[in-house]
Amino acid sequence: MSTLPDSEIQALMRAEHGDPFSVLGPHETADGLEVRVLLPGAQAVAVMHGGSGWPLAILERVPGTDLFAGLVPEKPARLGYRLRVDWEHHSSEIDDPYRFPPVLGEMDVWLLAEGTHLRPFEQLGAHLREIDHVRGVAFAVWAPNARRVSVVGNFNNWDGRRHMMRLRRECGVWEIFAPHLAPGDLYQFEILSAHGEVLRKSDPFGFSAQLRPATASVVQPLPAMASVPPDRAAANSRHAPLSIYEVHLGSWRRKNHGHDWLDYRELADTLVPYARDMGFTHIELLPVSEHPFDGSWGYQPVGMYAPTSRFGTPGDFRHFVETAHAAGLGVILDWVPAHFPTDAHGLGRFDGTALYEYADPREGFHNDWQTLIFNYARVEVRNYLVGNALYWLERYGIDGLRVDAVASMLYRDYSREPGEWVPNAQGGRENLEAIDFLRRMNRVVGVERPGAMTIAEESTSFPGVTRPPEDGGLGFHYKWNMGWMNDTLAYAGIDPLHRKHHHQKITFGLMYAHSENFVLPFSHDEVVHGKGSMIGRMPGDEWQKFAGLRNLYGYMWAYPGKKLLFMGGEFAQVAEWNADRSLDWHLLAHAPHQGMRRLVRDLNNVYRHFPALHELDCEGAGFEWIVHDDVNQSVFAFIRRARDGSFVVAVCNFTPMVRHGYRLGVPAAGAYREIINTDNDVYGGSGVGNGVVATEGVAHHGQPQSVVINVPPLGTVMWILA
């Protein structure tokens, strides 16, 4: 009979015991070594020698409970034992989880408590391990304010009494080694809060998750480290061409008459060769972290470490990335460290307290998105997020992270009225903790994964977003140029007759074009929520709409900055993007859409081929105005230069009038050849072109030479010295 006090036994039976390892498993008593096991549903339990399988003792049930206890020979038990359990309809042999040593090492405990563990995902979560020659899964979860934490799953009938965990008080982490578990097992953490609530939470570090509406985490191996060949790292350099195809995996293309998603492997076979053929250098994916609501497009994740199961397994996702790399394409993930949803199985009030989020809703709740804001003041939360960035880069070989909603992180008054926000410790509006987090994340990425890039979606004029942290910046490699995007789309939507009154919308962007390392984004945000499609924004009849969009793309690819285009924009999708259906690929049966796609392919190829169009994207030396004041004709012209002095001349006409005999200043004498003309008839244009033109020794537009050309209607032309 057990020597435990009745109060301890009842706490075990109620799953309220905060220190189960102190009473379960093998323990020295005055009478000898006593083994105690709590096995709800068991009919009888025997202790067997771990090596020979010989019986050591029959354990007795404590009356009225599911606790079994008995004395066993000390030395054999110390050498290892197993339990033979008779259930109602079968028998099994299992290992006792309470006979195993702690999971976390002392150094891990120290670093986790300090918030400086570079790779917390190697210790926290669920990890396949072998301890004392027994295979199983080591579980660890941060829940410092819980009264009790258990791991529950299909392996223990979701019973919180079966695998109650050990608290490592130094770091607030609960842990246990569960023998015999294997990949594919389902699990969650059952948490008894300090207030007596019983919560069921998915693993914050889970490497895989069930498809919604199911919410369990899935045991999966930690992905192996992914190597980075030198050419992959060089492809992210600010001197390299960067042309990004932004994709939502669930709606790029569908199968079975549009009812079903393509999986990661099917996307590897279709999306990857398509993007390569189109001349893009990178594919950017809307967030692939597991998320409960399709309509969030992934921007409200609950499983930050799990590729969404919508499209397959983690191994399938890794295959997609490896296929892209083999095709010469980089992969960028949209990454969301700004906020998370309030779903009951997620991070919100994880242990019954505001753990991952700020406790004060003026700091911790987004009114716009009805989501919770990460508490960047907690070292454990910052460590969770920095580790997550490194996880995707190291374990899946991701080439870059585009960080969503950075502006909402930087400012405490973001989208808040006076009185609805809490000033920082200095009385200001900046979120100093979030700024510190972003700097640390970028430092860690720079040191641990050199060659990877981070991109900020930051819509304000916060200074130094792409300046190194040691120089007072945030440390991003690139920033989306939201000002350029807004001004350019506003200008492109104006009737050409009136564009002369809005000339500054084009010229103003060059005042700050090199203040940061910019990406020019025509993203998914510009084709949703009633904004229509890119082609739908263009004024005029059908011909003018297509010409206007071709002209817009030509101008964008000539303009300084890396390029990003959302899927469907390359062939002029007519309808506004709908995440619940496939793109309208049938439009490619029509010549104007074919021409648009051919133009984007050619723009990408020209952009990649001529260093003048990409090498100095982020430096003022790479750009020079030729014509910026031809207000009445809405013509712009400029020079793009490479490091070796080679150059491309670009001319843009934003009216539907042909500008015949237009004298254009150029920087050097010789013959000039068109390398792209968006009005070419192969794209569906009117065919106004010039072929090769020779310079005249007439200085013009501040240049020593000039050419006389015909500028096509709603057209962009790029020239090089022949």
N, C-alpha and C positions, 0 to 999 in steps of 0.2 A: 504494500500500500504506500502511496506517495507521502512524503514528509512535508509537502507544501502546505502552508496555511490556507484555509478555505478562501480567504479574501483574494489570494493570488489565483487560485483555481477559478473562482468566479470571474475575475478580470480576464483570464484567458478565454473562458467560455463566452463572455460578452464581447470579445475582441476589443478590449479596452486596455490591455496591458501595454505599457509603454516601453518595456524592456524584456521582451520574450526570451532573449538569449540568456538572461539571468536565471531562468527557471526551466526552460526546455533544453533537450539534448542531454549530454552526460554531465553529472554534477557530483562532487564529493559530498557525502553525508557522514554522519556519525556511524552509520551502519555499513558504509562502503560506497561504491560507485553506483549511483542511481541514474537510469535513463528514463526520461519523460518525453512523451510525444503526444501531440494533440491532433487527432485524426478523425474529424467528423465523418460519420458513415461507416467507420471500421467496425467489424464484429470482433476481431481478435488480432493481437499484434505480438510477434516474436522477434527477439534480437538474434541476428545470425552473425557469425564471424565473417568479416569482410573478405578474408582470403580463402578459407576452407569451406565456408558455407555451413559450418557446424552450428547447431543451435546453442546459444549462450543463456537465454532466459525467455520465459513467457511473461510478458508484461500484464499487469492486472489493470482493469478499468476502475477508475475512481467512480464509485456509484453515482448515478445521475448525471454523469458527464461524458465527454468524449476524450478525456485525458487518460492515457495509459502510462503506467510507471512500474518499475521493478529494478532490483539489484542485479548487476551483472559482474562477472569476473573482471577485475580492473585492467589487467595487462592486455588481454585479448581485445577488450573494448577500446583501449587506447590505440591499439594497432589498426583500428577501423572496424566498423560494423555496418550491417544493413538491416532493414526491417522487412519481415515477411508479414504482409497484411492480408487478412481475410475480409473481403467485402461481402456484400449481400449475395452476389451472384458469381464472384470470381476471387482469385487470389493473385497477389503480385508481390514482387520484391522491389523495394525502393531504398534510396539512401536518405538519411535524415538530414535535412538542411541545417539543423541546429548543431551538427557535429563539426561543421566546417569553420575555418578561421575567418577573420574579417576579409572583406573584398578589397578595400582601399588600402594602399600603402601609406605610410606616414608622410612621405613627401607630397603625395597627391592630396592628402587631407590638408596639409599646410598651404599648398598652392590654391586649392579650391577656396579655402577660408580667406585667403589674401586676395582672391580675384585675379590672380596672375597666371593661372594654368592656361598655357597657350592652346592646348588641345583637350578641353574638358570632355569632349565627345569620346575620348579614348577610355574614360573611366565612368562617366555618368551614362544612364540609359540601360540598355540590355546588351550584354556582351557574351558571346560564346566563349566559354573557358573550360579548362580542365584543371581541377583542383584535387589533389590526392588521388590521381589516376581516375577520377570520375568526371565525365563530361556533363556539362549543363550550361546554365546561363547565370551570370552575375548581374544582379540588378542594383542600381543606385539612383536615388532621386533626392533632389534638394527640397526639403519641406520643413524648415527649422521650427515652425510654430505648431506643428501637428502633435497630437497626443499619441497617435499610433498610425503607422503606415504599413499596408500589406500589398504584396503583388498578387493580383488575382487574374485568372485566365481559364482557358479551356482545359488546362492541365490540373486544376484543383476545384472544378465546378464553381468558379468565381466566388469562392468562399474566403472571406477575409481572415478567417482563423487559421488557415492552413500555412500561409507563408508571411507571418508578421515579421517585420524587418527590424534590424539593429540600427539604433541612432548613433552616428558619429557626432557627438555634441560639438566638437571643435569646429566643424564646418556646416552643421545642420543637415547633413546628408544621411538618409536611411539606406541600408544595404542588406542584401542577402544573396547567397548562392543557392540557386534552385537546381538540384540535380536532375538529369535526364531530359531537360527541355532541349528543343531543337529548332532549327529554322522553320518558320511557318506557324509556330505557336502564337496564339493570341494572348494579349495581356493588357491590363491597365493597373493603375495604382489606386487602391482604396484608402482614403485618408479620413481619419477621425480628427476633426478640427478641435481647437481649444474650446470651442463653444458647443461641442457635442454633435456637430453635423457630420454625417457620413457622405463623403464626396467620392466620385469615381472619375479619375482623371487619366487622359492619355499621356504617354511619355513625352515630356518636352524634348528629349534627345532621341526619340524613336526613329529608327532608320527606315521604317516602312509602316504603312497604316492601311486600315481597311478603307474600302470605297464608301463614301457617304451613301446612306445615312448611318451606316455602322461607324463606330468610333474607336474601336480597339486598335492598339499598336500591334505590330507584327514583328516577331523576333527575326532579325536578319543579320548576317555577318557585317561587320564594319568593312566598308569598301576598301580595297587595297589602295595604296598611294599611286597616283597617276603621274607618269613622267611628263616633262615638258621639253620637247626638242627645241633647240635654239631658234629655228625658224618660226615656231609658234610664238615665242616671246617677242621676237623682232616684229611680228605682224601687228603688235599692239602699240608700237612706238609712235610718238607724235609726228615722226617724219615719214611714217608709212601710210599708204592709202587705207582708209577705214570707211567702208561702205556697208552699212548695217541693214539687214532685212529683219524687221520686227514682226514677230509671229505669235499668234495665239493658237496653240496646238489643237485646241478643240474645234476650231472653225476654219482652219486653213483649207482643208479638204476633208470631206466625209465619205463614208462608204455605205453600201446598202441603201441606196436612194436617199442619202443624207441623214439617215437615222442614227448611224453609229460612228464613233470616233475612229480614226486611225490610231493604232498603237505605236509605241516608240520605235519598234522595228520597222513597221510599215512607213513611218515618217522618215526613218533613216534611208529607206529605199526610194522615197519620192521627194520629200522636201529637200533633202541634202543635195541631190543632183540638180534639182530645179534652181536652188539658190546659187550653186556653183555655175550652172549654165548662164544664169542672169548676171554673173560677174560680181556678185556681192563678195565681200571679204569675211563677213561675220553674220551669224544668225543670232538675233536677240529674242529670247523667249519670255513672254509674260510669265509671272511667277509660277514655278513648278512645285514649290513647297506645298505640302498637303493642305487643303482648305475645304471647309464643309459646304460652302455655297457656290454653285457654279457661277451665279451672277456676279460674284466679286472678281471674277477673272483671275483669281489667285492672290489678289491684293489684301485679303484678310486671312492669313495663314494660321493654322493651329499646329501643324507639324513642320517646324522649320528645318528639320534634318531629314525629312522624308520626301523623295520625289513622288508627286501625286500618283496614286494607284489608278487614276482614270485611264491612263495610257499604258499600263503595264507595271512591271517590277523594277526595283532599283537596278538590277542587272540589265534590263531592257533599256533603261535610260542611259546607263553607261555605254551601252552599245551605240546608241544614237550619237553620243558625244564623240566616241571613237571613230564612228563613220564620218562625221563632219570633219574631224581632224585629218583623216586619211584623204579626204577630198580637198584639203587645203583651206577649210573654213574654220574660223574661230567660233566659239559659243559663248554668248553673254547671257546671264540670267538677270531678270528683274528681281531685286532683293528688297524685302520689306522689314526693316528694323524700326519703323516708326510707330507701328500700332498693331493690335491684334484683336480678334473678335471676342465677344462676350459669351460664346457657346460654353455650356456647362462643363464639357469635357476638356476645355482648353486651359490656357494659362491663367485666366481670370480668377482671383481669390483662390490661388492654387492650394494652399494649405488652410483655407478658411480666413486668411488675411490677404491684404493687398501686397502680394509678394513680388510679382513681376511688374506690376503697375504702380503708379503713384497712388497713395491712399486718398488724397484730396482730389475730388472730381475736377476742380479748377486746373489741376495739373495733369490728371490721369484719365480724362475722358474727352474724346473727340466728338463734339456736337455734330459736325458735318457728316461723319461716317459712322457714328454710334459705335465707336470702338474704344479700346483701352490703350493708353500710352505707356510704353515701357518706362520704368523707373531707372533712368540713367544714373541716378545718384547711388544706386546699389552696385557694389563691385561685382557681385555674383551675376547681376543682370547684364552688365557690360561684358563680363567674361563669357556669358552664354551667347551673346550676339557676335562678339569678335571671333569666338571659336566657330560659330556657324559660318561666318564669311570664309574662314580658313578651310573649313570642312569641304565646302563646295569646290574651292579652288584646288585643294590637295587630293581629295578623294574621288572626285569626278573629272578632274582635269579641266574645269571650267576656266575660260580665258579672261573673263571679266565679270564684274557685278555692276549693274546699273541700280543705284540706290534710289528707291522711290521716296517721294514726299519729303525731301530734305528740308525744305522751307518750314514745314510743320514741326520739324525737330528743333530747328535753330531758334525759334521764337516762342516764348511762353504765351504771347498774346495772339498767336496765329488763329485767325477766324474767331476771335473773342472780343466782346465788347468790354469797355472799362468796368472794372469790378468783377469780371468773370475770370480773371487770371491772377496768378501769384508772382510778384516780382522775384528776381533772383537775389542772392545774398548781398549784391551790391546795389540793389534797387532798380536794376535794368530789366529789359524785356527779353534779353538773350537767355537761352537755356544753356548755361555754362557746362552742366553735366553732359548734355548731348553733344556739345562741341568737343568736350574732352573725349567722349566716346568715339566720335568720328575720327578725330586725330589719331587716337590709339589704334583704331581699326586699320586706318590707312598705313600707319607705321608698321604694324604687324604684317600686313599684306606685302608691303614693300620689302621687308626683311626676309620673311619666310617664303614668299612666292614671288620673287623678282620676275618681272616680265608680265605678270597679270596686271589688269587695269581695273580701276574703279571709276564710275561715272556718276555724277550727281544730277538728279533731276531737281534743280534748285531754281525757283522762279523769282527770287528777289535779287537785290544788288549787294548781297552779303559779300564783303571783300575777301579775296584770297581763297576762293573755293579750290582752285587748282594750284595754289602755292604750297610748297612743302611745309609740314608742321613746324619744323625748326625755324622757318621764316615767318611764323605766325599764321600760316594758312591752315586749311582743313586737310590738305594732302591728297585730294582727288587728282586723277590723271586728266579727266575731262569733265566738262559741265555742259548740260543741254543749254543751248542758246534760245531761251524762251522769248526773249525780247525780239530777236530776229524773226522767229517763227510767227509771233503775233502780228508784227508790223508787216511782214511779207504777205501773209494770208489776207490781212485787211486790205492791203494794196491790190492784191490779185483779184479780190472780190469787187473792186470798184469798176464801174463802167469805164472803158478806156478813154472815153471822151472827157472824163473828169479826173483822170489820173494826174494830170499836170498840176492839179491843186493839192496833191498829196505826195509830191516828189520826195519830200523829206523822209517818208516811211522807208524808202530804199537807201537813201544816203546816210541817215542817222546811225544805222547799225555799224557803219565803219568807224564811228567815233569810239566804239568799245570792242570791236571785233577781235582785238588781240589782248584784251585785258585779262582773259582767261583762255584756257585751251578748250575750244568749243566744239560741240557736236551740233549740227543743224538738224532738228527733228521735225519731220512730218509724221507724227506718231499716231497710235490708236486714239489718243485723246482728242484728236482733231476730226474724227469721223464717227463720233458717238454723241448721244444726248442731244439730238436734234440739230447737230451741226451739219448733217448731210455727209456727202462723200467729197473727195478732192475734186472730182470732175464737176460735181454739183455746185461747188463754190464759184466756178468760173462764170462770168457774165456772157451774154450774147447767145447766138444761135448755136446749133450743134457743132458746126465747123469751128466757130470761134472758141467754144468751150474746149475742144480738143487741142486747138492751137495754143490757147492760153495755158493749158496744163503742161503741154510740151515745153512751152517757153519758160514756165515756172521751174520745171525740173532742170532745164538747161542752165538757167540762172543759178539755181541751187548748186549744181555740180561744179560750176565755175567759181562760185563764191568761196572765200576762205572758211574752212571748218570741215570737220568730218561729217559724213552723211548718214542719215537714218530715214528709212521709208517703211511705213507700215504696209503689211501684206494687202494686196488688192489695189494699192495705189499704183503699182507698176503696170497694170493693164486698164486703169481707169474704171474700177468698180463703180457702178452707177448708184446702187443702193447704199444707204448708211450701213456701217458694219453691224452685224448681228451675231453675237457670240454663240447663239444657239443654232446656227446654220452655216453651211459651207459658203465660201466665196462663190461668186457667180462666174465660174469658169466657162460657162457656155458663151459668155460675151466674146471670147476669143475667136468665135466663128465670124466675127464682124471685123472688117478691115481697120476701122479707126482704133479699136482696142488692140489689134495685132500690132499696129504701128506704134502705139504707146509703149507696149512691152518691148518692142525692138529698140525703141529709143533708149529706154532705161538700161537695157543690156549694153547698148553702145556707149552710153554715158559712163557706165561703170568701167567698161574696158578702156575708154580714153582716160578716165580718171586714174586708173591703175597704171596705165602705160606711160603717161607723161608726168615726170616728177614735179614739174612746175605746178601741177594741179593738186599736189598733196604734200610735198616735202616741207613747205613752209606755211602750212595751214594755220599754225599757231604763232607765227612770227610776223611782225609788221613788214619785214623785208620781203615778204612773199606777195605783197599787194601794192599796186599803184593805180590810182585813178587816171584815166585818159579823159573821159567825158562824164561829168557828174552834174552839169548845170544845163543840159538841153531839156529844159522844163517843157517847152511847148510841144516837142516831138516825143517826149517820154523815152528817150534813148539814153542808155548808159553803156559805158565802155571802160574796161580796166585791163591791167596786165597782171598775170600771175607768174611768179618766178620760182625757179629751183635754186638749190645751193650752188650749182655749177654755173649759174647765170642764164641758163636756157629759160625760155618764157613762152607763155601762151597768151594771146590777146583774145578777149571775149567782148562781144557786142550784143546788147539786149535791146530789143524794140518792144515796148509794152503797148503798142497800138496796132490796130489791124491795117494800117497804111504802110505800103512799101516806101521806104526812104531811098529813092533813086539818086544815084550820084553823090552819095554821102561821103564827104572827105573826112578821113579818120587818121589822126596822128598815130604813128607807130615808133617804137624805140630804135629800130635798126633798118638799114637799107637791105633790099633783096626781094625775093618772090615769096608771097605768103599763100599758104595752102589751108583750105578748110579741113579741120579734123572732125568737126561735128556741126551740123546745121539742123536745128529742130524743125525747120520748114521743108526739109527734104521730102520729096514725094514718096519715098519708101516708108516714111512715118505717117503719111497721110496729109502732108503739107502741100503748099501750092507750088513748090519747086523753085522758089526764088533763091538763086545762089550765085556764086562768083567764080568757083573753081580756084584757079591760081591767079593772083593779081600781083603786079609789080609795083614797087614803091616809086614815088616821085620825090625829088629833092626839095620838097616844099615843107617847111616846118609848120606844124599845126598841133593844136591842143597841148602845147608845151613839149612836143616831141620833135626830134630832128628831121623825121621823114613822115610821109603820109601816103595813104592809098585812097583810091576812090572806089567805093563799093555800093552795091545795092543791099540795103538792110531789109531782110524779109519781114513780112507782117507777123506780129505776135511771135517773133522768132529770136532765138539765141544762136549766134555763130561763134565758134572758137577757131583761132588761126595759129599756125606756127610758121616759122621760116622754113620754106621748102628746101 
